[in-house]
Amino acid sequence: MNAKPRIILVARYYIIEPLGLLYLAGLATSLGWEVDVELVPDNDFTVLYRRVAEWKPDFVGFQIWTGWHLQTFAACDRVRAMGPRVIIGGPHATYFTDECGKHADFVARGEAFRTLRRILEGELEPGIHFDGEQLAEGFPMPNREIVYRKYPVLRESPIRSIITSLGCPYACSYCYAPEWNKMYSGFDHHQRSVDELVAEGREIRDRWGARMIYFQDDIFGYNMAWLPEFAERWPREVGIPWHCQIRLELTRHATGDRRLDLLKRGGCTGITLAIEAGDAFMREHVLNRPMPEGLILEGCAKIKNRGMTLRLEQILAIPFSTLETDLATLRLNNIINPEMAWTSILAPYGGTLMGDISSNFGFYRGNNDDLHQLFFDRSVLRHSEDARRVIEPVVRSIESRRMDSPLRRMVGVEVEPSVVEVRMKDDRDEFSKRHLPGPSALCRFRFLSDKDNEEYADRTVVLQRLFMWFSLVHHGDRLAKAFVTLPRECWTWKVLGRMTREFFEDSGYGDDAKRSVLELARAMGYGSHDGFPEVVGANPYYFVYFPSSAEFARHVAQSGAVDMTAPPGQQFEELGGVARRWLFERSLYKIVPSTPPIARRE
């Protein structure tokens, strides 16, 4: 019999430390439990099963995200059959609670620190549990040692994560925050004390040697009464530089200026924020982010003018999108010129407004079970070339309040194969629905054919893989359009190199491009571009836009990130990840010394 009760906490392995599990591990440790953590790579639960058999824990707790739920449910069932009781928590448990209940003894819905304590102390019976008093006991101190001892890659990372607050008042259509707020009867911002954060920061600094902190809050610094004390004490008592996430709305007016000044004073070196789409209609009515372009440009300029780095986030292939709206997003990034332009491809999660829009109009005919666990997989939606054009005048003709798009009151009815009539939702009584004419059609649109839909999805994948680089290039949106509209068999590294050279020549940058390539050759130790490794010689223009250009070119050549033998379209699969990590370290976070890119935009 175990001297102490035991629990294994399980999550998907990722390159970022599992922040939620660190806090849960700290809670369980403080209660006298032995704790182990298993981070599952590539959906392979073999090590977990072996650990359960050897260690014989009392509980196994799974943190489940939508898209990683089916394979994890199977693991939950197998673990339960081995003897331990299973707890399921995390986003999927919060929004698909009953489904999770079929595979667990305990389901923790919502914020679950006190729920876990009550489970471990035997206060709760098996079943579904929701603690309506959010963060009643505050945040526990995390136990990082358990994870770092077992996973050296995470231990050796120079970047550590902390969360300083919980809660978001915004209502983005793709996010569960609106449902979270309803669950707790409204938005409530829970801010941890500066004392707590200083203590956690010192422990990270002194024990784990972090060189950068990423504050994972959705809206860091939202509480202006709290921020001045933090900005004064953190640099003096901890001294680790940090990166945070905010909303552009928090940069507005004099209050926004003061907030940004306090962030800078407190040690902030960079900010991540989302614009999500370059098309104003898509931002306002599909994404539920009614930010005018002027606010976006002004807010980003304020950040950059204070010497902070900038990462922009956006989503491709959303309902009503076309290649032109996706390119509009790239065009806006070209104008702003952030250090990193991060992109994902939409996963239309059920239970979100985006999920409702996707299904109500017929863009999405699946369910959560066909979603990928990451945000970079190809689109699962049906798409339309004309839906965006025909729906905008209808939507704008209907009076609506801010953050309440008429789209949420509409539905699409497929009246012919691939032909959709848009109507207002029919909320009449059953007799009227049966015997009286229904709502009249507001407009019609047509879905792409299966062939054209596949082509759009393929183009989106290629655009996503190359988006960061296109955002760095002069007029990169024009080059991107020319490349992704080529026939699929032309989507190769060599063709991209040739097109880039021709594009620069036609755009008046030919001489600059030649000088950049020659400088790259000299920096790599070659007399001319004839000495380049094959992957560099085929497209030297790619590398000159990255910091430490020559070093990056050597790194890509040696890593095999571009598989020259792969089929067209697949030659860019690994490249996006390699480029993203390079920019993280040398451009966004600046934790690795680097030289400026050879090709520099004004």
C-alpha positions as CSV (number, residue, x, y, z in Angstrom):
1,M,0.0,0.0,0.0
2,N,1.3,3.5,-0.9
3,A,2.6,5.5,2.1
4,K,1.1,8.6,0.5
5,P,-1.9,8.8,-1.9
6,R,-0.8,9.3,-5.5
7,I,-2.1,11.1,-8.6
8,I,-0.8,11.3,-12.2
9,L,-1.7,14.4,-14.1
10,V,-1.9,14.0,-17.9
11,A,-1.8,16.5,-20.8
12,R,-0.8,16.6,-24.4
13,Y,3.0,17.2,-24.9
14,Y,3.7,20.6,-26.4
15,I,6.8,22.8,-26.6
16,I,5.3,25.2,-24.1
17,E,5.2,24.1,-20.5
18,P,1.8,22.8,-19.3
19,L,1.0,25.8,-17.1
20,G,-2.4,24.5,-15.8
21,L,-0.8,21.2,-14.7
22,L,2.0,23.1,-12.9
23,Y,-0.5,24.8,-10.6
24,L,-2.6,21.6,-10.1
25,A,0.6,19.7,-9.2
26,G,1.5,22.4,-6.7
27,L,-2.0,22.1,-5.2
28,A,-1.8,18.3,-4.9
29,T,1.7,18.4,-3.4
30,S,0.6,20.9,-0.8
31,L,-2.1,18.4,0.3
32,G,0.6,15.7,0.9
33,W,0.0,13.8,-2.3
34,E,2.7,12.2,-4.4
35,V,2.4,13.7,-7.9
36,D,3.6,12.6,-11.3
37,V,3.0,14.2,-14.7
38,E,2.8,12.5,-18.0
39,L,2.9,14.6,-21.2
40,V,1.7,12.5,-24.1
41,P,3.5,12.9,-27.4
42,D,1.9,12.1,-30.8
43,N,-1.2,10.5,-29.1
44,D,0.9,7.6,-27.8
45,F,-0.3,6.8,-24.3
46,T,2.0,3.8,-23.9
47,V,4.3,5.4,-21.3
48,L,1.2,6.4,-19.3
49,Y,-0.2,2.9,-19.2
50,R,3.2,1.5,-18.1
51,R,3.4,4.2,-15.4
52,V,-0.1,3.4,-14.1
53,A,0.7,-0.3,-13.9
54,E,4.0,0.3,-12.1
55,W,3.1,3.2,-9.8
56,K,-0.5,2.3,-9.0
57,P,-1.9,5.8,-8.5
58,D,-5.2,6.4,-6.7
59,F,-6.2,9.0,-9.3
60,V,-5.3,9.9,-12.9
61,G,-6.3,13.4,-14.0
62,F,-6.6,14.2,-17.6
63,Q,-6.5,17.8,-19.0
64,I,-8.5,17.6,-22.3
65,W,-8.7,20.0,-25.1
66,T,-11.2,19.8,-27.9
67,G,-9.5,18.0,-30.9
68,W,-7.6,15.8,-28.5
69,H,-10.7,14.3,-26.9
70,L,-11.5,11.1,-28.7
71,Q,-8.0,9.6,-28.3
72,T,-7.9,10.7,-24.7
73,F,-11.3,9.3,-23.9
74,A,-10.0,5.9,-25.1
75,A,-7.1,6.3,-22.7
76,C,-9.4,7.3,-19.9
77,D,-11.4,4.1,-20.4
78,R,-8.3,2.0,-20.4
79,V,-6.9,3.7,-17.2
80,R,-10.2,3.2,-15.4
81,A,-10.1,-0.5,-16.3
82,M,-6.6,-0.7,-14.7
83,G,-8.0,0.5,-11.3
84,P,-7.4,4.2,-10.7
85,R,-10.2,6.6,-10.6
86,V,-10.2,9.1,-13.4
87,I,-10.7,12.9,-13.3
88,I,-11.3,14.9,-16.4
89,G,-10.8,18.6,-16.5
90,G,-9.8,21.3,-19.0
91,P,-11.7,23.1,-21.7
92,H,-13.5,20.1,-23.2
93,A,-14.7,19.1,-19.7
94,T,-16.0,22.6,-19.2
95,Y,-18.0,22.9,-22.4
96,F,-18.8,19.2,-23.2
97,T,-19.3,18.0,-19.6
98,D,-21.8,15.2,-20.1
99,E,-19.7,13.7,-22.9
100,C,-16.7,13.6,-20.6
101,G,-18.8,12.1,-17.8
102,K,-19.0,8.9,-19.8
103,H,-15.3,8.3,-19.4
104,A,-14.5,9.5,-15.9
105,D,-15.3,9.1,-12.3
106,F,-15.1,12.8,-11.7
107,V,-15.5,15.7,-14.1
108,A,-14.3,19.2,-13.1
109,R,-16.2,21.9,-15.0
110,G,-14.8,25.4,-15.1
111,E,-12.0,26.7,-12.8
112,A,-11.3,23.7,-10.6
113,F,-8.6,24.4,-8.0
114,R,-11.0,24.0,-5.1
115,T,-12.8,21.2,-6.8
116,L,-9.6,19.2,-7.1
117,R,-8.8,19.8,-3.5
118,R,-12.2,18.5,-2.5
119,I,-11.9,15.4,-4.6
120,L,-8.5,14.6,-3.2
121,E,-9.7,15.2,0.4
122,G,-12.7,12.9,-0.2
123,E,-15.3,15.6,0.2
124,L,-17.0,15.0,-3.2
125,E,-18.7,11.9,-4.5
126,P,-18.1,10.7,-8.1
127,G,-19.9,12.8,-10.7
128,I,-19.9,16.2,-12.4
129,H,-18.8,19.1,-10.2
130,F,-18.8,22.8,-10.8
131,D,-17.6,25.4,-8.3
132,G,-19.7,28.5,-8.8
133,E,-17.4,30.6,-6.6
134,Q,-14.6,31.2,-9.1
135,L,-11.0,31.1,-7.6
136,A,-12.4,30.9,-4.1
137,E,-9.0,29.8,-2.8
138,G,-6.9,31.7,-5.3
139,F,-4.0,30.3,-7.3
140,P,-1.8,27.6,-5.7
141,M,2.0,27.9,-6.1
142,P,3.0,25.8,-9.0
143,N,5.3,22.8,-8.7
144,R,7.6,23.0,-11.6
145,E,10.2,20.5,-10.4
146,I,8.0,17.5,-11.2
147,V,7.7,18.5,-14.9
148,Y,11.2,19.9,-15.3
149,R,12.8,16.8,-13.8
150,K,11.0,14.5,-16.2
151,Y,11.2,16.7,-19.3
152,P,14.6,18.3,-19.8
153,V,13.6,20.2,-22.9
154,L,11.0,22.1,-20.8
155,R,13.5,22.6,-18.0
156,E,16.2,24.0,-20.3
157,S,13.9,26.4,-22.0
158,P,14.9,30.0,-21.3
159,I,11.2,31.0,-21.3
160,R,8.8,30.3,-18.4
161,S,5.1,31.0,-18.2
162,I,3.0,32.6,-15.5
163,I,-0.6,33.6,-15.4
164,T,-1.4,36.7,-13.3
165,S,-5.2,37.0,-13.8
166,L,-8.2,35.1,-15.0
167,G,-11.1,36.5,-17.0
168,C,-11.9,38.3,-20.2
169,P,-14.8,40.6,-20.9
170,Y,-14.6,40.3,-24.7
171,A,-16.8,38.1,-26.8
172,C,-14.8,36.8,-29.8
173,S,-16.9,34.4,-31.7
174,Y,-14.2,31.7,-31.8
175,C,-13.6,31.7,-28.1
176,Y,-15.4,30.1,-25.1
177,A,-14.9,33.2,-22.9
178,P,-18.5,34.4,-23.5
179,E,-19.8,31.0,-22.4
180,W,-17.4,31.0,-19.4
181,N,-18.8,34.4,-18.3
182,K,-22.4,33.1,-18.6
183,M,-21.4,30.1,-16.5
184,Y,-20.3,32.4,-13.7
185,S,-23.2,34.9,-14.1
186,G,-21.1,37.5,-15.8
187,F,-17.5,38.7,-16.3
188,D,-15.3,38.9,-13.3
189,H,-11.6,39.7,-13.5
190,H,-9.5,37.9,-10.9
191,Q,-6.2,39.5,-10.4
192,R,-3.4,37.8,-8.4
193,S,-1.5,40.0,-5.9
194,V,1.9,41.5,-6.7
195,D,3.2,39.6,-3.6
196,E,2.3,36.3,-5.1
197,L,3.7,37.1,-8.5
198,V,7.0,38.4,-7.1
199,A,7.4,35.2,-5.1
200,E,6.7,33.0,-8.1
201,G,9.0,35.1,-10.3
202,R,11.9,34.8,-7.7
203,E,11.5,31.1,-7.5
204,I,11.7,30.8,-11.3
205,R,14.7,33.2,-11.4
206,D,16.7,31.6,-8.6
207,R,15.9,28.0,-9.2
208,W,15.3,27.6,-12.9
209,G,17.3,30.4,-14.5
210,A,14.6,31.8,-16.7
211,R,15.6,34.6,-19.1
212,M,12.1,35.6,-20.2
213,I,8.6,35.3,-18.7
214,Y,5.6,34.9,-20.8
215,F,2.5,36.2,-19.0
216,Q,-0.3,34.0,-20.4
217,D,-3.2,36.2,-19.4
218,D,-5.6,37.1,-22.2
219,I,-5.6,40.8,-21.1
220,F,-2.5,41.5,-19.0
221,G,-2.6,44.8,-17.2
222,Y,-6.4,45.2,-17.6
223,N,-6.6,46.3,-13.9
224,M,-5.1,49.8,-13.9
225,A,-5.3,50.0,-10.1
226,W,-3.0,47.0,-9.9
227,L,-0.5,47.7,-12.7
228,P,1.5,50.6,-11.1
229,E,2.6,48.5,-8.1
230,F,3.5,45.6,-10.4
231,A,5.5,47.9,-12.7
232,E,7.4,49.3,-9.8
233,R,8.1,46.1,-7.9
234,W,8.8,43.5,-10.6
235,P,11.9,45.0,-12.2
236,R,13.3,45.8,-8.8
237,E,12.5,42.6,-7.0
238,V,12.6,40.0,-9.8
239,G,14.2,41.7,-12.8
240,I,13.3,39.1,-15.5
241,P,12.1,40.7,-18.8
242,W,8.7,39.6,-19.9
243,H,6.2,39.4,-22.8
244,C,2.5,39.6,-22.5
245,Q,-0.8,39.5,-24.3
246,I,-3.3,42.4,-24.5
247,R,-6.2,43.6,-26.6
248,L,-5.9,46.6,-28.9
249,E,-8.7,48.3,-27.1
250,L,-6.5,48.5,-24.1
251,T,-4.1,50.8,-26.0
252,R,-6.7,53.5,-26.6
253,H,-6.7,57.1,-25.4
254,A,-4.7,58.5,-22.5
255,T,-5.4,55.4,-20.4
256,G,-4.0,53.2,-23.1
257,D,-0.9,55.4,-23.3
258,R,-0.4,55.2,-19.5
259,R,-0.9,51.4,-19.6
260,L,1.7,50.9,-22.3
261,D,4.1,53.2,-20.4
262,L,3.7,51.1,-17.3
263,L,4.2,47.9,-19.2
264,K,7.4,49.2,-20.6
265,R,8.6,50.5,-17.2
266,G,7.8,47.2,-15.6
267,G,10.1,45.2,-17.9
268,C,7.9,44.3,-20.8
269,T,9.9,43.8,-24.0
270,G,7.1,42.7,-26.3
271,I,3.4,42.3,-26.8
272,T,1.2,39.7,-28.5
273,L,-2.2,40.8,-29.8
274,A,-4.8,39.5,-32.2
275,I,-6.2,41.3,-35.2
276,E,-7.6,38.0,-36.7
277,A,-8.6,39.5,-40.0
278,G,-7.7,42.3,-42.3
279,D,-11.3,42.6,-43.6
280,A,-13.5,45.0,-41.5
281,F,-16.7,43.1,-42.1
282,M,-15.1,39.8,-41.1
283,R,-13.7,41.3,-37.9
284,E,-17.0,42.9,-36.9
285,H,-19.6,40.4,-37.9
286,V,-17.9,37.0,-38.2
287,L,-15.2,37.2,-35.5
288,N,-17.1,39.6,-33.2
289,R,-14.1,41.9,-32.9
290,P,-15.4,45.3,-34.1
291,M,-12.0,47.0,-34.2
292,P,-11.6,49.7,-36.9
293,E,-8.4,49.6,-38.9
294,G,-7.4,53.0,-37.5
295,L,-7.4,51.5,-34.0
296,I,-5.3,48.6,-35.2
297,L,-2.7,50.8,-36.9
298,E,-2.6,53.3,-34.0
299,G,-2.3,50.7,-31.3
300,C,0.4,48.8,-33.1
301,A,2.3,52.0,-33.7
302,K,2.1,52.9,-30.0
303,I,3.7,49.6,-29.1
304,K,6.4,49.8,-31.6
305,N,7.2,53.4,-30.9
306,R,7.9,52.4,-27.3
307,G,10.6,50.0,-28.5
308,M,8.5,46.8,-27.7
309,T,8.4,43.9,-30.1
310,L,5.1,42.9,-31.6
311,R,3.5,39.6,-32.6
312,L,0.2,39.7,-34.4
313,E,-2.2,36.8,-34.5
314,Q,-4.8,36.0,-37.2
315,I,-7.1,33.2,-38.4
316,L,-7.4,32.0,-42.0
317,A,-10.3,30.2,-43.7
318,I,-13.2,31.4,-41.5
319,P,-16.8,31.3,-42.6
320,F,-17.4,33.8,-45.5
321,S,-13.7,34.0,-46.2
322,T,-12.1,33.9,-49.6
323,L,-8.6,34.0,-50.8
324,E,-9.0,37.8,-51.1
325,T,-10.0,38.3,-47.4
326,D,-7.1,36.1,-46.3
327,L,-4.8,38.2,-48.4
328,A,-6.3,41.3,-46.9
329,T,-5.1,40.0,-43.5
330,L,-1.6,39.5,-44.9
331,R,-1.7,43.0,-46.5
332,L,-2.5,44.6,-43.1
333,N,0.5,42.7,-41.6
334,N,2.7,44.1,-44.4
335,I,1.7,47.6,-43.4
336,I,2.2,47.1,-39.7
337,N,5.4,45.1,-40.1
338,P,5.4,43.1,-36.8
339,E,8.3,41.0,-35.7
340,M,6.1,38.0,-36.1
341,A,2.9,37.4,-38.0
342,W,1.4,34.3,-36.5
343,T,-1.5,32.5,-38.3
344,S,-3.8,29.6,-37.7
345,I,-6.5,27.9,-39.6
346,L,-10.0,28.0,-38.1
347,A,-11.3,25.1,-36.0
348,P,-15.0,25.8,-35.6
349,Y,-15.5,24.6,-32.0
350,G,-19.0,23.6,-31.1
351,G,-20.5,25.7,-28.3
352,T,-18.9,28.9,-29.6
353,L,-20.6,31.6,-31.6
354,M,-18.2,30.7,-34.5
355,G,-19.3,27.1,-34.2
356,D,-23.0,28.2,-34.4
357,I,-22.4,30.5,-37.4
358,S,-20.5,27.7,-39.2
359,S,-23.2,25.2,-38.7
360,N,-26.2,27.5,-39.1
361,F,-25.1,28.6,-42.5
362,G,-23.9,25.2,-43.6
363,F,-20.2,26.0,-43.7
364,Y,-19.5,23.1,-41.3
365,R,-21.3,19.8,-41.5
366,G,-19.1,17.9,-39.1
367,N,-18.8,17.9,-35.3
368,N,-16.0,18.4,-32.9
369,D,-14.8,14.9,-33.5
370,D,-13.2,15.8,-36.8
371,L,-11.2,18.7,-35.5
372,H,-7.4,18.5,-35.2
373,Q,-5.7,19.1,-31.8
374,L,-3.6,22.0,-33.3
375,F,-4.7,25.1,-35.2
376,F,-2.6,24.5,-38.4
377,D,-4.5,21.7,-40.1
378,R,-6.3,22.3,-43.3
379,S,-9.8,23.8,-43.2
380,V,-12.8,21.5,-42.5
381,L,-15.3,24.0,-43.7
382,R,-17.2,24.3,-47.0
383,H,-16.4,27.7,-48.5
384,S,-18.1,30.2,-50.9
385,E,-16.7,32.7,-53.3
386,D,-19.8,35.0,-53.2
387,A,-21.2,34.6,-49.6
388,R,-19.1,37.4,-48.2
389,R,-20.1,39.8,-51.0
390,V,-23.9,39.1,-50.8
391,I,-24.2,38.9,-47.0
392,E,-22.6,42.3,-46.1
393,P,-25.2,44.6,-47.5
394,V,-27.9,42.5,-45.9
395,V,-26.2,42.6,-42.5
396,R,-25.5,46.3,-42.6
397,S,-29.1,47.0,-43.5
398,I,-30.3,45.4,-40.3
399,E,-30.0,47.6,-37.2
400,S,-27.9,46.0,-34.5
401,R,-26.0,46.8,-31.4
402,R,-22.3,46.6,-31.1
403,M,-21.1,43.0,-30.5
404,D,-24.5,41.7,-31.6
405,S,-24.1,40.9,-35.3
406,P,-27.3,40.0,-37.2
407,L,-25.5,36.9,-38.4
408,R,-26.3,35.3,-35.1
409,R,-30.0,35.6,-35.9
410,M,-29.7,34.2,-39.4
411,V,-29.7,30.7,-40.8
412,G,-28.8,29.3,-44.2
413,V,-31.2,26.8,-45.8
414,E,-29.7,24.7,-48.7
415,V,-32.5,24.9,-51.2
416,E,-30.6,23.3,-54.0
417,P,-27.3,21.4,-54.0
418,S,-24.7,23.9,-52.8
419,V,-27.2,26.8,-53.1
420,V,-28.1,28.5,-49.8
421,E,-30.9,30.9,-49.0
422,V,-30.2,33.1,-46.0
423,R,-33.2,33.7,-43.7
424,M,-33.8,35.1,-40.3
425,K,-34.2,32.3,-37.8
426,D,-37.9,31.2,-37.6
427,D,-39.0,31.5,-33.9
428,R,-42.7,31.2,-34.6
429,D,-44.9,28.7,-32.7
430,E,-45.3,25.2,-34.1
431,F,-48.7,25.9,-35.7
432,S,-47.4,28.9,-37.6
433,K,-44.4,27.0,-38.8
434,R,-46.6,24.2,-40.1
435,H,-49.3,26.3,-41.8
436,L,-47.9,29.7,-42.6
437,P,-45.2,30.7,-45.0
438,G,-41.7,30.9,-43.4
439,P,-39.4,33.9,-43.4
440,S,-38.5,35.2,-46.8
441,A,-35.0,34.8,-48.2
442,L,-32.7,37.7,-47.5
443,C,-30.1,36.6,-50.1
444,R,-28.6,33.6,-51.7
445,F,-25.0,32.3,-52.0
446,R,-23.4,29.2,-53.5
447,F,-20.8,27.0,-52.0
448,L,-17.7,26.1,-54.0
449,S,-17.7,22.8,-55.8
450,D,-15.9,20.0,-54.0
451,K,-12.9,20.5,-56.4
452,D,-12.8,24.2,-55.9
453,N,-13.2,23.9,-52.1
454,E,-10.3,21.5,-52.0
455,E,-8.2,24.0,-54.0
456,Y,-9.1,26.8,-51.6
457,A,-8.2,24.7,-48.6
458,D,-4.9,23.7,-50.2
459,R,-4.1,27.3,-51.0
460,T,-4.8,28.3,-47.4
461,V,-2.4,25.7,-46.1
462,V,0.4,26.9,-48.3
463,L,-0.4,30.5,-47.4
464,Q,-0.4,29.7,-43.6
465,R,3.0,27.9,-43.9
466,L,4.6,30.9,-45.6
467,F,2.5,33.7,-44.0
468,M,5.3,34.9,-41.7
469,W,7.8,35.3,-44.5
470,F,5.3,36.9,-46.8
471,S,4.6,39.5,-44.1
472,L,8.3,40.4,-44.0
473,V,8.6,40.9,-47.8
474,H,8.0,44.1,-49.6
475,H,4.4,43.9,-50.9
476,G,4.3,40.3,-49.8
477,D,0.5,40.0,-50.2
478,R,1.0,40.5,-54.0
479,L,3.7,37.8,-54.2
480,A,1.6,35.5,-52.0
481,K,-1.4,35.8,-54.4
482,A,0.7,35.1,-57.4
483,F,2.2,32.0,-55.8
484,V,-0.8,30.4,-54.2
485,T,-2.9,30.8,-57.3
486,L,-0.4,28.8,-59.4
487,P,-1.4,25.3,-60.3
488,R,-0.8,22.9,-57.4
489,E,2.1,21.2,-59.1
490,C,4.0,24.5,-59.1
491,W,4.0,24.9,-55.3
492,T,7.6,24.0,-54.9
493,W,10.6,25.7,-53.2
494,K,12.3,26.3,-56.5
495,V,9.3,27.9,-58.1
496,L,8.9,30.2,-55.1
497,G,12.5,31.2,-55.5
498,R,12.2,31.9,-59.2
499,M,8.9,33.8,-58.7
500,T,10.4,35.9,-55.9
501,R,13.3,37.0,-58.1
502,E,11.0,37.9,-60.9
503,F,8.6,39.7,-58.5
504,F,11.4,41.8,-57.1
505,E,12.6,42.7,-60.6
506,D,9.1,43.7,-61.7
507,S,8.5,45.7,-58.5
508,G,11.7,47.7,-58.8
509,Y,13.6,45.8,-56.0
510,G,15.7,43.8,-58.4
511,D,19.0,45.5,-57.6
512,D,18.4,45.4,-53.9
513,A,17.6,41.7,-54.1
514,K,20.8,41.0,-56.0
515,R,22.8,42.9,-53.4
516,S,21.1,41.0,-50.6
517,V,21.8,37.6,-52.1
518,L,25.5,38.6,-52.7
519,E,25.7,39.7,-49.0
520,L,24.2,36.4,-47.9
521,A,26.8,34.5,-49.9
522,R,29.7,36.4,-48.4
523,A,28.3,36.1,-44.9
524,M,28.1,32.3,-45.5
525,G,31.7,32.3,-46.7
526,Y,31.1,31.9,-50.4
527,G,32.4,34.1,-53.1
528,S,29.1,34.1,-55.0
529,H,25.7,32.5,-54.8
530,D,27.1,29.5,-56.9
531,G,28.5,28.0,-53.6
532,F,25.1,27.9,-51.8
533,P,23.8,24.6,-50.6
534,E,20.9,23.4,-52.9
535,V,18.1,24.6,-50.6
536,V,19.6,28.1,-50.2
537,G,20.6,28.5,-53.8
538,A,17.1,27.6,-55.0
539,N,15.5,30.4,-53.0
540,P,18.1,32.7,-51.3
541,Y,15.5,35.5,-51.0
542,Y,13.7,33.7,-48.2
543,F,16.6,33.8,-45.8
544,V,17.7,37.5,-46.1
545,Y,14.5,38.7,-44.3
546,F,15.4,36.7,-41.1
547,P,17.7,37.9,-38.3
548,S,21.2,36.4,-38.5
549,S,20.4,35.6,-42.2
550,A,23.4,33.5,-42.9
551,E,23.1,31.5,-39.8
552,F,19.4,30.9,-40.5
553,A,20.2,29.7,-44.0
554,R,22.8,27.2,-42.7
555,H,20.3,26.0,-40.1
556,V,17.5,25.4,-42.6
557,A,19.9,23.6,-44.9
558,Q,21.3,21.4,-42.2
559,S,17.9,20.7,-40.6
560,G,16.2,19.5,-43.8
561,A,13.2,21.7,-43.0
562,V,12.6,22.0,-46.7
563,D,12.3,18.5,-48.2
564,M,13.2,19.1,-51.9
565,T,11.9,15.6,-52.8
566,A,8.5,16.0,-51.2
567,P,5.4,16.5,-53.4
568,P,4.5,20.1,-54.4
569,G,2.7,21.8,-51.5
570,Q,4.3,19.6,-48.9
571,Q,7.8,21.1,-49.2
572,F,6.8,23.9,-46.7
573,E,5.4,21.6,-43.9
574,E,8.3,21.9,-41.5
575,L,9.6,25.2,-42.7
576,G,6.9,27.3,-40.9
577,G,7.7,25.8,-37.6
578,V,11.5,26.2,-38.0
579,A,11.0,29.9,-39.1
580,R,8.6,30.5,-36.2
581,R,11.0,29.3,-33.6
582,W,13.8,31.4,-35.2
583,L,11.8,34.5,-35.0
584,F,10.6,33.8,-31.5
585,E,14.2,33.5,-30.2
586,R,15.9,36.2,-32.2
587,S,13.3,38.8,-33.1
588,L,10.3,38.6,-30.8
589,Y,11.8,37.6,-27.5
590,K,15.4,38.4,-28.3
591,I,16.8,35.7,-26.0
592,V,19.4,34.7,-28.5
593,P,21.9,37.3,-29.8
594,S,21.5,38.0,-33.5
595,T,22.4,40.4,-36.2
596,P,19.8,42.4,-38.2
597,P,18.3,40.8,-41.4
598,I,20.3,41.5,-44.5
599,A,17.1,42.7,-46.2
600,R,15.5,45.5,-44.1
601,R,12.3,47.2,-44.8
602,E,11.9,50.8,-43.8
